[in-house]
Amino acid sequence: MSHYFIVPYIESSTLYVQGSWRETYGTDYPDGSNDGAGTPTYWGYLAGINYGKVPKIFQAPGDPTQQPGGGWTGRDGTSYIHNGLAFPSWQQGKLPISFPNGTSQIIFFAESYSVTNGGAHWRSWWRYTHHAQWPGSPGSDPYSPNYVANPTYNPPFQVMSSPANAQWYLPQGMTPAGIAVCMGDGSAKIIGGSISPTTWYAANIVAANGMDTDW
């Protein structure tokens, strides 16, 4: 999944057309897009879109790392990252059949700082989901705009962290109340920082399988 494909549905079709995704990059990308030619590389998007054009709707007003054009030096960085367990890397999901527990029971997006680790990393809005977000894991990518929940990681997200202490593998809440999330049905919730890692994990997986989802 890439935020780029949301752009036509948020009144930014001009920016979408400017992307170079229509170019043929080969057939080694298995999602069937581009008339069967496959999805272009990250750099294919970047070549057409250029830096400094992050849609304002991807920039949270409460994000202390944001600035005009994008959090990373005004060039790139989104304040909303998607759930990598709901949208796995290189897999094509379908609504609603890909979510057997219902779209109202799973988190699709969470707010986060656009720049993390004191400026060392940023969340590129045009990149794809990476495989595993935990540091050192194969397939992890600190520049991808998603997180991967883990039931053993505590805390499961950060609340009002300083930009210097914001970790790239965690979402960041921007108010003392907790973190804002968007559910699969489009509803919004604020989740308190006291939520357990296992409950947070259950809210991020496609099928909770009896796990506690009372949050």
C-alpha positions as CSV (number, residue, x, y, z in Angstrom):
1,M,0.0,0.0,0.0
2,S,1.1,3.6,-0.7
3,H,-0.5,6.8,0.3
4,Y,0.0,7.9,-3.3
5,F,-3.0,5.8,-4.4
6,I,-5.3,7.6,-2.0
7,V,-4.6,11.0,-3.7
8,P,-7.2,10.8,-6.4
9,Y,-9.9,10.4,-3.7
10,I,-8.9,13.4,-1.7
11,E,-9.2,16.1,-4.4
12,S,-5.6,15.9,-5.4
13,S,-6.0,14.2,-8.8
14,T,-3.6,16.7,-10.4
15,L,-0.8,15.5,-8.1
16,Y,-1.6,11.9,-8.8
17,V,-1.4,12.4,-12.6
18,Q,2.0,14.1,-12.2
19,G,3.4,10.8,-10.8
20,S,5.3,8.6,-13.3
21,W,3.4,5.5,-12.3
22,R,2.1,5.1,-15.8
23,E,5.5,4.2,-17.1
24,T,6.3,0.6,-17.7
25,Y,8.8,-0.8,-15.1
26,G,8.5,-4.5,-15.7
27,T,6.2,-7.3,-14.5
28,D,7.9,-8.2,-11.3
29,Y,5.4,-6.3,-9.1
30,P,2.5,-8.7,-8.4
31,D,-0.5,-6.4,-8.0
32,G,-1.7,-6.3,-11.5
33,S,-1.7,-2.5,-11.8
34,N,-0.6,-0.3,-14.8
35,D,-2.5,-2.5,-17.2
36,G,-0.7,-5.6,-16.1
37,A,2.8,-4.0,-16.5
38,G,3.2,-3.9,-12.7
39,T,3.8,-1.2,-10.1
40,P,6.6,1.3,-10.6
41,T,9.4,1.6,-8.1
42,Y,9.5,4.1,-5.3
43,W,11.9,6.2,-7.4
44,G,9.4,6.2,-10.2
45,Y,6.9,8.0,-8.1
46,L,9.5,10.4,-6.8
47,A,10.8,11.3,-10.3
48,G,7.3,12.4,-11.3
49,I,6.0,14.0,-8.1
50,N,9.2,15.6,-6.8
51,Y,9.8,16.7,-3.2
52,G,7.9,19.3,-1.3
53,K,4.4,18.3,-2.5
54,V,3.1,16.4,0.5
55,P,-0.8,16.9,0.4
56,K,-1.8,19.0,3.4
57,I,-4.4,16.4,4.4
58,F,-1.4,14.1,5.2
59,Q,0.0,16.7,7.6
60,A,-1.4,16.7,11.1
61,P,-1.8,20.2,12.7
62,G,-0.5,18.8,16.0
63,D,2.6,17.2,14.6
64,P,5.6,19.1,16.0
65,T,7.8,17.9,13.1
66,Q,5.7,19.2,10.3
67,Q,6.4,22.2,8.1
68,P,5.2,23.5,4.7
69,G,6.0,20.9,2.0
70,G,6.7,18.1,4.4
71,G,8.2,17.4,7.8
72,W,11.6,16.4,6.4
73,T,13.2,19.8,5.5
74,G,10.0,20.8,3.8
75,R,10.3,18.0,1.2
76,D,8.6,14.8,2.5
77,G,7.0,13.1,5.4
78,T,3.4,12.2,6.4
79,S,1.8,12.5,9.8
80,Y,-0.5,9.5,9.3
81,I,0.8,6.0,8.8
82,H,-1.1,2.8,8.0
83,N,-1.3,-0.5,9.7
84,G,1.2,-2.8,8.1
85,L,-0.7,-5.9,9.5
86,A,-3.9,-4.8,7.7
87,F,-2.0,-3.9,4.5
88,P,0.9,-6.3,4.2
89,S,3.7,-5.7,1.9
90,W,3.1,-6.8,-1.7
91,Q,-0.3,-8.2,-1.0
92,Q,-3.6,-7.0,-2.5
93,G,-6.5,-6.6,0.0
94,K,-10.1,-6.2,-0.9
95,L,-12.9,-4.5,1.1
96,P,-14.7,-6.0,2.9
97,I,-13.7,-9.6,2.4
98,S,-10.1,-9.2,3.6
99,F,-11.4,-8.3,7.0
100,P,-13.5,-11.1,8.4
101,N,-14.1,-9.4,11.8
102,G,-15.5,-6.3,10.1
103,T,-13.8,-3.1,9.1
104,S,-15.0,-1.4,12.3
105,Q,-12.9,-3.7,14.4
106,I,-9.5,-3.0,12.9
107,I,-7.2,0.1,12.7
108,F,-6.3,1.3,9.3
109,F,-4.3,4.5,10.1
110,A,-2.7,6.0,13.2
111,E,-1.2,9.5,13.7
112,S,2.5,9.8,14.0
113,Y,5.4,12.2,13.7
114,S,6.5,12.7,10.1
115,V,10.1,12.8,11.2
116,T,11.6,10.5,13.9
117,N,14.8,9.8,15.7
118,G,15.8,13.4,15.9
119,G,15.6,13.9,12.2
120,A,17.4,10.7,11.2
121,H,14.3,9.2,9.5
122,W,11.1,10.4,8.0
123,R,7.9,8.7,6.7
124,S,7.7,9.1,3.0
125,W,4.1,9.3,1.9
126,W,4.7,7.8,-1.5
127,R,6.6,4.6,-0.3
128,Y,5.1,1.2,0.1
129,T,4.4,-0.9,3.2
130,H,7.6,-2.6,4.5
131,H,7.7,-6.1,5.8
132,A,8.7,-5.8,9.4
133,Q,9.1,-2.7,11.4
134,W,11.1,-3.8,14.4
135,P,14.7,-2.6,14.3
136,G,17.1,-5.0,12.7
137,S,14.3,-7.3,11.3
138,P,14.6,-8.4,7.7
139,G,12.4,-6.1,5.5
140,S,12.3,-3.3,8.0
141,D,12.4,0.2,6.6
142,P,12.4,3.4,8.7
143,Y,11.2,5.5,5.7
144,S,8.0,3.6,5.0
145,P,4.7,5.2,6.1
146,N,3.5,2.3,8.2
147,Y,3.9,0.6,11.6
148,V,3.8,-3.1,12.5
149,A,2.1,-3.8,15.9
150,N,3.8,-6.4,18.1
151,P,2.1,-7.9,21.2
152,T,5.4,-8.0,23.1
153,Y,6.4,-4.4,22.7
154,N,5.6,-2.0,25.5
155,P,4.6,0.7,25.1
156,P,2.8,-0.1,21.8
157,F,3.0,3.6,20.8
158,Q,4.4,6.8,22.1
159,V,2.3,9.7,23.5
160,M,3.6,13.3,23.1
161,S,7.2,12.1,22.7
162,S,9.8,14.8,22.0
163,P,10.9,14.7,18.4
164,A,14.4,13.6,19.5
165,N,13.0,10.6,21.3
166,A,10.4,9.6,18.7
167,Q,11.1,6.1,17.4
168,W,10.6,5.2,13.8
169,Y,9.0,1.8,14.5
170,L,6.2,3.3,16.7
171,P,3.3,5.7,16.0
172,Q,3.2,8.9,18.1
173,G,0.1,10.3,19.8
174,M,-0.1,14.1,19.8
175,T,-2.3,14.9,22.8
176,P,-2.2,13.8,26.4
177,A,-5.4,11.8,25.8
178,G,-3.5,9.2,23.7
179,I,-3.3,8.5,20.0
180,A,-5.8,9.2,17.2
181,V,-6.6,6.3,14.9
182,C,-8.9,5.8,11.9
183,M,-10.8,2.5,11.8
184,G,-11.5,0.5,8.6
185,D,-15.1,1.8,8.5
186,G,-13.9,5.4,8.5
187,S,-14.7,6.1,12.2
188,A,-12.1,7.9,14.4
189,K,-11.1,7.0,17.9
190,I,-8.7,8.2,20.6
191,I,-6.9,5.4,22.3
192,G,-5.3,6.0,25.7
193,G,-1.7,5.4,26.4
194,S,-2.6,2.8,29.1
195,I,-3.8,0.3,26.6
196,S,-2.0,-3.1,26.9
197,P,0.3,-4.2,24.1
198,T,-1.9,-7.3,23.5
199,T,-5.1,-5.3,23.2
200,W,-3.4,-2.9,20.8
201,Y,-2.2,-5.8,18.8
202,A,-5.7,-7.3,18.6
203,A,-7.0,-4.0,17.2
204,N,-4.4,-4.2,14.4
205,I,-4.7,-7.7,13.2
206,V,-7.1,-8.9,10.6
207,A,-8.6,-11.7,12.7
208,A,-8.3,-11.2,16.5
209,N,-9.0,-14.9,17.2
210,G,-10.6,-14.4,20.6
211,M,-8.1,-11.8,21.8
212,D,-9.3,-9.0,24.0
213,T,-10.7,-6.2,21.8
214,D,-12.5,-4.3,24.5
215,W,-10.9,-0.9,24.1
